[in-house]
Amino acid sequence: MTAMTITTAILGGQDPDYYAGRADAYDDHHTGTTLDTLITRLSYLIDDHPNTGYVTGYADRVWEIHREQRAITFAETELAHTFRAGAA
């Protein structure tokens, strides 16, 4: 006879609240919240939220969104400069 062990499906020993914070930041951004608003929300969470894991997850996702947007801006700027230089 075997006994079923209940465990979370989370890898790496992370707190489930960490992933809840990431998911909330993802959902907020996906529904149209701007990066500036996400950063403002993060500052409130840092000051007031009692769960460090949740805040850390939210912060990680916000900074990922920030890096993604910077990379896209850089790529589009590089493409625009390359296209313009080739047109001349």
Biopython code that builds the backbone (N, CA, C, O; Angstrom):
import numpy as np
from Bio.PDB.StructureBuilder import StructureBuilder

atoms = [
    (1, "MET", "N", (0.831, -1.165, 0.000)),
    (1, "MET", "CA", (0.000, 0.000, 0.000)),
    (1, "MET", "C", (0.887, 1.244, 0.000)),
    (1, "MET", "O", (1.887, 1.304, 0.715)),
    (2, "THR", "N", (0.518, 2.219, -0.795)),
    (2, "THR", "CA", (1.302, 3.450, -0.857)),
    (2, "THR", "C", (0.522, 4.596, -0.233)),
    (2, "THR", "O", (-0.709, 4.614, -0.228)),
    (3, "ALA", "N", (1.255, 5.522, 0.277)),
    (3, "ALA", "CA", (0.649, 6.724, 0.854)),
    (3, "ALA", "C", (0.980, 7.910, -0.044)),
    (3, "ALA", "O", (2.134, 8.110, -0.424)),
    (4, "MET", "N", (-0.014, 8.671, -0.370)),
    (4, "MET", "CA", (0.211, 9.826, -1.229)),
    (4, "MET", "C", (0.765, 10.982, -0.390)),
    (4, "MET", "O", (0.232, 11.311, 0.670)),
    (5, "THR", "N", (1.833, 11.581, -0.884)),
    (5, "THR", "CA", (2.410, 12.735, -0.216)),
    (5, "THR", "C", (1.958, 13.982, -0.942)),
    (5, "THR", "O", (2.145, 14.096, -2.154)),
    (6, "ILE", "N", (1.372, 14.907, -0.229)),
    (6, "ILE", "CA", (0.901, 16.152, -0.816)),
    (6, "ILE", "C", (2.036, 17.171, -0.773)),
    (6, "ILE", "O", (2.533, 17.511, 0.301)),
    (7, "THR", "N", (2.431, 17.640, -1.908)),
    (7, "THR", "CA", (3.453, 18.683, -1.981)),
    (7, "THR", "C", (3.041, 19.684, -3.047)),
    (7, "THR", "O", (2.180, 19.411, -3.883)),
    (8, "THR", "N", (3.663, 20.824, -3.000)),
    (8, "THR", "CA", (3.395, 21.824, -4.031)),
    (8, "THR", "C", (4.151, 21.465, -5.296)),
    (8, "THR", "O", (5.131, 20.721, -5.250)),
    (9, "ALA", "N", (3.704, 21.987, -6.412)),
    (9, "ALA", "CA", (4.351, 21.729, -7.692)),
    (9, "ALA", "C", (5.449, 22.751, -7.972)),
    (9, "ALA", "O", (5.905, 22.875, -9.109)),
    (10, "ILE", "N", (5.866, 23.465, -6.967)),
    (10, "ILE", "CA", (6.866, 24.520, -7.128)),
    (10, "ILE", "C", (8.256, 23.911, -7.033)),
    (10, "ILE", "O", (8.536, 23.102, -6.148)),
    (11, "LEU", "N", (9.110, 24.306, -7.946)),
    (11, "LEU", "CA", (10.471, 23.808, -7.970)),
    (11, "LEU", "C", (11.404, 24.824, -7.329)),
    (11, "LEU", "O", (11.083, 26.011, -7.276)),
    (12, "GLY", "N", (12.511, 24.390, -6.860)),
    (12, "GLY", "CA", (13.529, 25.287, -6.354)),
    (12, "GLY", "C", (13.335, 25.739, -4.919)),
    (12, "GLY", "O", (14.045, 26.637, -4.467)),
    (13, "GLY", "N", (12.418, 25.163, -4.199)),
    (13, "GLY", "CA", (12.238, 25.517, -2.807)),
    (13, "GLY", "C", (11.677, 26.897, -2.562)),
    (13, "GLY", "O", (11.801, 27.417, -1.453)),
    (14, "GLN", "N", (11.067, 27.504, -3.554)),
    (14, "GLN", "CA", (10.505, 28.844, -3.385)),
    (14, "GLN", "C", (9.175, 28.791, -2.648)),
    (14, "GLN", "O", (8.447, 27.799, -2.693)),
    (15, "ASP", "N", (8.891, 29.882, -1.977)),
    (15, "ASP", "CA", (7.635, 30.055, -1.263)),
    (15, "ASP", "C", (6.486, 30.228, -2.261)),
    (15, "ASP", "O", (6.645, 30.968, -3.233)),
    (16, "PRO", "N", (5.357, 29.587, -2.063)),
    (16, "PRO", "CA", (4.221, 29.763, -2.987)),
    (16, "PRO", "C", (3.770, 31.215, -3.093)),
    (16, "PRO", "O", (3.243, 31.626, -4.127)),
    (17, "ASP", "N", (3.973, 31.993, -2.035)),
    (17, "ASP", "CA", (3.608, 33.406, -2.086)),
    (17, "ASP", "C", (4.459, 34.172, -3.093)),
    (17, "ASP", "O", (3.996, 35.153, -3.676)),
    (18, "TYR", "N", (5.696, 33.734, -3.303)),
    (18, "TYR", "CA", (6.564, 34.340, -4.309)),
    (18, "TYR", "C", (5.912, 34.246, -5.688)),
    (18, "TYR", "O", (5.862, 35.227, -6.430)),
    (19, "TYR", "N", (5.418, 33.066, -6.016)),
    (19, "TYR", "CA", (4.787, 32.862, -7.313)),
    (19, "TYR", "C", (3.441, 33.573, -7.412)),
    (19, "TYR", "O", (3.032, 33.981, -8.499)),
    (20, "ALA", "N", (2.759, 33.721, -6.291)),
    (20, "ALA", "CA", (1.509, 34.490, -6.280)),
    (20, "ALA", "C", (1.795, 35.955, -6.593)),
    (20, "ALA", "O", (1.034, 36.584, -7.328)),
    (21, "GLY", "N", (2.864, 36.502, -6.057)),
    (21, "GLY", "CA", (3.256, 37.876, -6.356)),
    (21, "GLY", "C", (3.616, 38.057, -7.816)),
    (21, "GLY", "O", (3.222, 39.042, -8.441)),
    (22, "ARG", "N", (4.370, 37.102, -8.367)),
    (22, "ARG", "CA", (4.716, 37.159, -9.793)),
    (22, "ARG", "C", (3.459, 37.109, -10.652)),
    (22, "ARG", "O", (3.324, 37.862, -11.617)),
    (23, "ALA", "N", (2.549, 36.221, -10.297)),
    (23, "ALA", "CA", (1.319, 36.068, -11.072)),
    (23, "ALA", "C", (0.479, 37.340, -11.024)),
    (23, "ALA", "O", (-0.090, 37.742, -12.039)),
    (24, "ASP", "N", (0.396, 37.971, -9.870)),
    (24, "ASP", "CA", (-0.375, 39.200, -9.766)),
    (24, "ASP", "C", (0.242, 40.324, -10.596)),
    (24, "ASP", "O", (-0.476, 41.076, -11.256)),
    (25, "ALA", "N", (1.560, 40.438, -10.564)),
    (25, "ALA", "CA", (2.221, 41.459, -11.383)),
    (25, "ALA", "C", (1.998, 41.182, -12.869)),
    (25, "ALA", "O", (1.755, 42.103, -13.648)),
    (26, "TYR", "N", (2.080, 39.916, -13.254)),
    (26, "TYR", "CA", (1.829, 39.540, -14.645)),
    (26, "TYR", "C", (0.402, 39.895, -15.046)),
    (26, "TYR", "O", (0.176, 40.484, -16.103)),
    (27, "ASP", "N", (-0.564, 39.533, -14.197)),
    (27, "ASP", "CA", (-1.968, 39.822, -14.499)),
    (27, "ASP", "C", (-2.217, 41.324, -14.580)),
    (27, "ASP", "O", (-2.919, 41.791, -15.477)),
    (28, "ASP", "N", (-1.646, 42.078, -13.648)),
    (28, "ASP", "CA", (-1.823, 43.534, -13.673)),
    (28, "ASP", "C", (-1.297, 44.116, -14.988)),
    (28, "ASP", "O", (-1.956, 44.943, -15.619)),
    (29, "HIS", "N", (-0.118, 43.679, -15.387)),
    (29, "HIS", "CA", (0.467, 44.199, -16.632)),
    (29, "HIS", "C", (-0.325, 43.732, -17.855)),
    (29, "HIS", "O", (-0.536, 44.492, -18.801)),
    (30, "HIS", "N", (-0.749, 42.493, -17.821)),
    (30, "HIS", "CA", (-1.477, 41.907, -18.950)),
    (30, "HIS", "C", (-2.828, 42.602, -19.177)),
    (30, "HIS", "O", (-3.323, 42.644, -20.303)),
    (31, "THR", "N", (-3.415, 43.140, -18.117)),
    (31, "THR", "CA", (-4.701, 43.824, -18.249)),
    (31, "THR", "C", (-4.543, 45.302, -18.581)),
    (31, "THR", "O", (-5.529, 46.038, -18.610)),
    (32, "GLY", "N", (-3.311, 45.743, -18.831)),
    (32, "GLY", "CA", (-3.106, 47.107, -19.305)),
    (32, "GLY", "C", (-2.492, 48.080, -18.334)),
    (32, "GLY", "O", (-2.374, 49.263, -18.653)),
    (33, "THR", "N", (-2.098, 47.632, -17.168)),
    (33, "THR", "CA", (-1.461, 48.528, -16.211)),
    (33, "THR", "C", (-0.078, 48.895, -16.718)),
    (33, "THR", "O", (0.692, 48.024, -17.124)),
    (34, "THR", "N", (0.238, 50.192, -16.696)),
    (34, "THR", "CA", (1.528, 50.651, -17.208)),
    (34, "THR", "C", (2.654, 50.293, -16.245)),
    (34, "THR", "O", (2.420, 50.000, -15.072)),
    (35, "LEU", "N", (3.865, 50.322, -16.757)),
    (35, "LEU", "CA", (5.030, 50.022, -15.935)),
    (35, "LEU", "C", (5.167, 51.028, -14.794)),
    (35, "LEU", "O", (5.512, 50.647, -13.676)),
    (36, "ASP", "N", (4.905, 52.290, -15.059)),
    (36, "ASP", "CA", (4.987, 53.299, -13.996)),
    (36, "ASP", "C", (4.019, 52.987, -12.856)),
    (36, "ASP", "O", (4.369, 53.129, -11.684)),
    (37, "THR", "N", (2.820, 52.567, -13.195)),
    (37, "THR", "CA", (1.839, 52.215, -12.171)),
    (37, "THR", "C", (2.277, 50.971, -11.412)),
    (37, "THR", "O", (2.103, 50.899, -10.196)),
    (38, "LEU", "N", (2.841, 49.994, -12.107)),
    (38, "LEU", "CA", (3.335, 48.792, -11.433)),
    (38, "LEU", "C", (4.440, 49.144, -10.445)),
    (38, "LEU", "O", (4.485, 48.590, -9.347)),
    (39, "ILE", "N", (5.324, 50.050, -10.819)),
    (39, "ILE", "CA", (6.405, 50.455, -9.926)),
    (39, "ILE", "C", (5.841, 51.186, -8.710)),
    (39, "ILE", "O", (6.324, 50.999, -7.594)),
    (40, "THR", "N", (4.825, 52.015, -8.922)),
    (40, "THR", "CA", (4.189, 52.694, -7.801)),
    (40, "THR", "C", (3.537, 51.687, -6.861)),
    (40, "THR", "O", (3.675, 51.792, -5.642)),
    (41, "ARG", "N", (2.828, 50.711, -7.426)),
    (41, "ARG", "CA", (2.211, 49.673, -6.599)),
    (41, "ARG", "C", (3.263, 48.900, -5.824)),
    (41, "ARG", "O", (3.068, 48.556, -4.658)),
    (42, "LEU", "N", (4.380, 48.630, -6.485)),
    (42, "LEU", "CA", (5.460, 47.908, -5.830)),
    (42, "LEU", "C", (5.996, 48.695, -4.639)),
    (42, "LEU", "O", (6.295, 48.115, -3.595)),
    (43, "SER", "N", (6.119, 49.999, -4.788)),
    (43, "SER", "CA", (6.629, 50.798, -3.667)),
    (43, "SER", "C", (5.672, 50.724, -2.473)),
    (43, "SER", "O", (6.115, 50.679, -1.325)),
    (44, "TYR", "N", (4.371, 50.712, -2.739)),
    (44, "TYR", "CA", (3.407, 50.549, -1.647)),
    (44, "TYR", "C", (3.505, 49.158, -1.034)),
    (44, "TYR", "O", (3.429, 49.008, 0.186)),
    (45, "LEU", "N", (3.672, 48.149, -1.870)),
    (45, "LEU", "CA", (3.792, 46.791, -1.353)),
    (45, "LEU", "C", (5.025, 46.648, -0.469)),
    (45, "LEU", "O", (4.974, 46.010, 0.583)),
    (46, "ILE", "N", (6.126, 47.241, -0.901)),
    (46, "ILE", "CA", (7.360, 47.153, -0.115)),
    (46, "ILE", "C", (7.151, 47.753, 1.269)),
    (46, "ILE", "O", (7.624, 47.211, 2.269)),
    (47, "ASP", "N", (6.445, 48.868, 1.319)),
    (47, "ASP", "CA", (6.228, 49.542, 2.602)),
    (47, "ASP", "C", (5.189, 48.850, 3.477)),
    (47, "ASP", "O", (5.345, 48.816, 4.698)),
    (48, "ASP", "N", (4.133, 48.298, 2.883)),
    (48, "ASP", "CA", (2.972, 47.893, 3.672)),
    (48, "ASP", "C", (2.631, 46.402, 3.685)),
    (48, "ASP", "O", (1.930, 45.953, 4.592)),
    (49, "HIS", "N", (3.094, 45.634, 2.726)),
    (49, "HIS", "CA", (2.656, 44.231, 2.640)),
    (49, "HIS", "C", (3.410, 43.375, 3.652)),
    (49, "HIS", "O", (4.633, 43.475, 3.750)),
    (50, "PRO", "N", (2.704, 42.540, 4.402)),
    (50, "PRO", "CA", (3.368, 41.747, 5.444)),
    (50, "PRO", "C", (4.113, 40.515, 4.930)),
    (50, "PRO", "O", (4.888, 39.918, 5.678)),
    (51, "ASN", "N", (3.898, 40.121, 3.677)),
    (51, "ASN", "CA", (4.480, 38.887, 3.175)),
    (51, "ASN", "C", (5.657, 39.203, 2.250)),
    (51, "ASN", "O", (5.471, 39.672, 1.127)),
    (52, "THR", "N", (6.860, 38.941, 2.736)),
    (52, "THR", "CA", (8.067, 39.245, 1.974)),
    (52, "THR", "C", (8.156, 38.429, 0.691)),
    (52, "THR", "O", (8.598, 38.945, -0.336)),
    (53, "GLY", "N", (7.750, 37.181, 0.730)),
    (53, "GLY", "CA", (7.794, 36.339, -0.465)),
    (53, "GLY", "C", (6.927, 36.903, -1.578)),
    (53, "GLY", "O", (7.344, 36.939, -2.736)),
    (54, "TYR", "N", (5.737, 37.339, -1.238)),
    (54, "TYR", "CA", (4.825, 37.916, -2.219)),
    (54, "TYR", "C", (5.435, 39.174, -2.843)),
    (54, "TYR", "O", (5.411, 39.349, -4.061)),
    (55, "VAL", "N", (5.973, 40.032, -2.005)),
    (55, "VAL", "CA", (6.563, 41.285, -2.494)),
    (55, "VAL", "C", (7.774, 40.998, -3.381)),
    (55, "VAL", "O", (7.965, 41.658, -4.402)),
    (56, "THR", "N", (8.575, 40.035, -3.001)),
    (56, "THR", "CA", (9.746, 39.677, -3.801)),
    (56, "THR", "C", (9.324, 39.158, -5.175)),
    (56, "THR", "O", (9.928, 39.522, -6.185)),
    (57, "GLY", "N", (8.305, 38.320, -5.222)),
    (57, "GLY", "CA", (7.807, 37.817, -6.502)),
    (57, "GLY", "C", (7.245, 38.925, -7.367)),
    (57, "GLY", "O", (7.504, 38.965, -8.569)),
    (58, "TYR", "N", (6.480, 39.825, -6.772)),
    (58, "TYR", "CA", (5.906, 40.949, -7.508)),
    (58, "TYR", "C", (7.040, 41.811, -8.065)),
    (58, "TYR", "O", (7.002, 42.218, -9.226)),
    (59, "ALA", "N", (8.038, 42.084, -7.242)),
    (59, "ALA", "CA", (9.166, 42.915, -7.664)),
    (59, "ALA", "C", (9.940, 42.256, -8.800)),
    (59, "ALA", "O", (10.309, 42.925, -9.765)),
    (60, "ASP", "N", (10.187, 40.959, -8.698)),
    (60, "ASP", "CA", (10.922, 40.265, -9.761)),
    (60, "ASP", "C", (10.211, 40.387, -11.099)),
    (60, "ASP", "O", (10.849, 40.645, -12.119)),
    (61, "ARG", "N", (8.900, 40.205, -11.103)),
    (61, "ARG", "CA", (8.157, 40.297, -12.362)),
    (61, "ARG", "C", (8.126, 41.723, -12.896)),
    (61, "ARG", "O", (8.217, 41.934, -14.106)),
    (62, "VAL", "N", (7.996, 42.710, -12.000)),
    (62, "VAL", "CA", (7.996, 44.114, -12.448)),
    (62, "VAL", "C", (9.335, 44.453, -13.095)),
    (62, "VAL", "O", (9.372, 45.100, -14.142)),
    (63, "TRP", "N", (10.436, 44.019, -12.478)),
    (63, "TRP", "CA", (11.745, 44.324, -13.066)),
    (63, "TRP", "C", (11.961, 43.553, -14.363)),
    (63, "TRP", "O", (12.652, 44.053, -15.251)),
    (64, "GLU", "N", (11.404, 42.369, -14.502)),
    (64, "GLU", "CA", (11.472, 41.651, -15.778)),
    (64, "GLU", "C", (10.722, 42.415, -16.863)),
    (64, "GLU", "O", (11.206, 42.532, -17.989)),
    (65, "ILE", "N", (9.556, 42.929, -16.532)),
    (65, "ILE", "CA", (8.780, 43.720, -17.495)),
    (65, "ILE", "C", (9.582, 44.951, -17.896)),
    (65, "ILE", "O", (9.622, 45.315, -19.071)),
    (66, "HIS", "N", (10.213, 45.584, -16.930)),
    (66, "HIS", "CA", (11.038, 46.761, -17.210)),
    (66, "HIS", "C", (12.173, 46.414, -18.177)),
    (66, "HIS", "O", (12.411, 47.139, -19.142)),
    (67, "ARG", "N", (12.868, 45.311, -17.918)),
    (67, "ARG", "CA", (13.960, 44.894, -18.810)),
    (67, "ARG", "C", (13.445, 44.519, -20.194)),
    (67, "ARG", "O", (14.088, 44.830, -21.197)),
    (68, "GLU", "N", (12.291, 43.855, -20.262)),
    (68, "GLU", "CA", (11.707, 43.500, -21.558)),
    (68, "GLU", "C", (11.403, 44.750, -22.377)),
    (68, "GLU", "O", (11.710, 44.804, -23.568)),
    (69, "GLN", "N", (10.803, 45.752, -21.742)),
    (69, "GLN", "CA", (10.452, 46.975, -22.464)),
    (69, "GLN", "C", (11.700, 47.729, -22.905)),
    (69, "GLN", "O", (11.725, 48.299, -23.995)),
    (70, "ARG", "N", (12.734, 47.736, -22.071)),
    (70, "ARG", "CA", (13.988, 48.387, -22.471)),
    (70, "ARG", "C", (14.626, 47.662, -23.646)),
    (70, "ARG", "O", (15.144, 48.309, -24.557)),
    (71, "ALA", "N", (14.600, 46.339, -23.645)),
    (71, "ALA", "CA", (15.185, 45.569, -24.742)),
    (71, "ALA", "C", (14.429, 45.817, -26.049)),
    (71, "ALA", "O", (15.032, 45.939, -27.115)),
    (72, "ILE", "N", (13.105, 45.890, -25.949)),
    (72, "ILE", "CA", (12.299, 46.167, -27.143)),
    (72, "ILE", "C", (12.599, 47.566, -27.676)),
    (72, "ILE", "O", (12.757, 47.752, -28.882)),
    (73, "THR", "N", (12.677, 48.546, -26.782)),
    (73, "THR", "CA", (12.990, 49.917, -27.200)),
    (73, "THR", "C", (14.357, 49.973, -27.859)),
    (73, "THR", "O", (14.522, 50.623, -28.891)),
    (74, "PHE", "N", (15.335, 49.302, -27.275)),
    (74, "PHE", "CA", (16.679, 49.283, -27.848)),
    (74, "PHE", "C", (16.665, 48.655, -29.243)),
    (74, "PHE", "O", (17.262, 49.191, -30.176)),
    (75, "ALA", "N", (15.988, 47.526, -29.376)),
    (75, "ALA", "CA", (15.949, 46.841, -30.675)),
    (75, "ALA", "C", (15.252, 47.692, -31.732)),
    (75, "ALA", "O", (15.711, 47.759, -32.873)),
    (76, "GLU", "N", (14.153, 48.340, -31.364)),
    (76, "GLU", "CA", (13.438, 49.182, -32.320)),
    (76, "GLU", "C", (14.260, 50.407, -32.699)),
    (76, "GLU", "O", (14.247, 50.829, -33.855)),
    (77, "THR", "N", (14.971, 50.979, -31.738)),
    (77, "THR", "CA", (15.831, 52.124, -32.027)),
    (77, "THR", "C", (16.970, 51.717, -32.936)),
    (77, "THR", "O", (17.291, 52.426, -33.890)),
    (78, "GLU", "N", (17.582, 50.584, -32.650)),
    (78, "GLU", "CA", (18.670, 50.087, -33.487)),
    (78, "GLU", "C", (18.175, 49.813, -34.907)),
    (78, "GLU", "O", (18.866, 50.132, -35.875)),
    (79, "LEU", "N", (17.009, 49.237, -35.035)),
    (79, "LEU", "CA", (16.440, 48.962, -36.346)),
    (79, "LEU", "C", (16.156, 50.259, -37.097)),
    (79, "LEU", "O", (16.413, 50.353, -38.298)),
    (80, "ALA", "N", (15.629, 51.251, -36.398)),
    (80, "ALA", "CA", (15.329, 52.525, -37.042)),
    (80, "ALA", "C", (16.603, 53.205, -37.535)),
    (80, "ALA", "O", (16.625, 53.769, -38.628)),
    (81, "HIS", "N", (17.656, 53.152, -36.735)),
    (81, "HIS", "CA", (18.914, 53.775, -37.161)),
    (81, "HIS", "C", (19.535, 53.012, -38.318)),
    (81, "HIS", "O", (20.084, 53.625, -39.235)),
    (82, "THR", "N", (19.461, 51.706, -38.294)),
    (82, "THR", "CA", (20.012, 50.885, -39.376)),
    (82, "THR", "C", (19.236, 51.125, -40.656)),
    (82, "THR", "O", (19.831, 51.275, -41.723)),
    (83, "PHE", "N", (17.918, 51.163, -40.565)),
    (83, "PHE", "CA", (17.093, 51.384, -41.737)),
    (83, "PHE", "C", (17.378, 52.764, -42.330)),
    (83, "PHE", "O", (17.508, 52.895, -43.547)),
    (84, "ARG", "N", (17.474, 53.773, -41.505)),
    (84, "ARG", "CA", (17.702, 55.130, -41.980)),
    (84, "ARG", "C", (19.078, 55.244, -42.624)),
    (84, "ARG", "O", (19.229, 55.897, -43.656)),
    (85, "ALA", "N", (20.084, 54.609, -42.016)),
    (85, "ALA", "CA", (21.431, 54.681, -42.573)),
    (85, "ALA", "C", (21.486, 53.982, -43.934)),
    (85, "ALA", "O", (22.193, 54.427, -44.838)),
    (86, "GLY", "N", (20.748, 52.901, -44.071)),
    (86, "GLY", "CA", (20.729, 52.177, -45.334)),
    (86, "GLY", "C", (19.955, 52.918, -46.417)),
    (86, "GLY", "O", (20.213, 52.708, -47.602)),
    (87, "ALA", "N", (19.009, 53.783, -46.040)),
    (87, "ALA", "CA", (18.197, 54.520, -47.009)),
    (87, "ALA", "C", (18.963, 55.673, -47.622)),
    (87, "ALA", "O", (18.629, 56.129, -48.715)),
    (88, "ALA", "N", (19.992, 56.153, -46.927)),
    (88, "ALA", "CA", (20.713, 57.329, -47.419)),
    (88, "ALA", "C", (21.686, 56.986, -48.500)),
    (88, "ALA", "O", (22.370, 57.870, -49.017)),
]
sb = StructureBuilder()
sb.init_structure("model")
sb.init_model(0)
sb.init_chain("A")
sb.init_seg("    ")
for serial, (resi, resn, name, xyz) in enumerate(atoms, 1):
    if name == "N":
        sb.init_residue(resn, " ", resi, " ")
    sb.init_atom(name, np.array(xyz, "f"), 0.0, 1.0, " ", f" {name:<3s}", serial, name[0])
structure = sb.get_structure()
